[in-house]
Amino acid sequence: MLLFVLAALLAMSQTSTPLEIRTVVKGSMSGIESPQQVIVRSTAEWSALWKRHDPNGPIPSIDFSREMVLGVFLGRRPTAGFAIEIVKAVGNSGTLIVEYAETAPPRDLVTAQVLTAPYHLAAISKYDGEVRFQRVVK
């Protein structure tokens, strides 16, 4: 009986806990033109990232005592129709797994011939553990 209880407690301690994702800003044109994923845990980091992302735009307010920002940048793309989205953030055993999905236009679709740099910046509850990004197919 004790072994069963210990096994149940161990299983509960390793269950995944999804965190609520709040989009701060998402779009198709960022000043950050190389693919990357970012974790922002302070006002100073947020200000530095925002200056690279949108130097002329007003910086959104984030309460870093309660939240942090996750960001994914797809990098420069040759046409419209590309997108990137943070779809899930799950905490499990001290590690936060951030799942994101990329979208590309079908090869036979006629798209605007304009350079884009899709991005998604989202706020989640503050998480002090390790954060890993994982691309998923949506």
Buried (B, 14 or more C-beta within 10 A) or exposed (E): EEEEEEEEEEEEEEEEEEBEBEEBBBBBEBBBBEBEBBBBBEBEBBEEBBEEBBEEEEEEEBEBEEBBBBBBBBBBBEBBBBBBBBBBBBBBEEEBBBBBBBEEBEEEEEBEEEEBBBBBBBBBBEBEEEBEBEEEEE
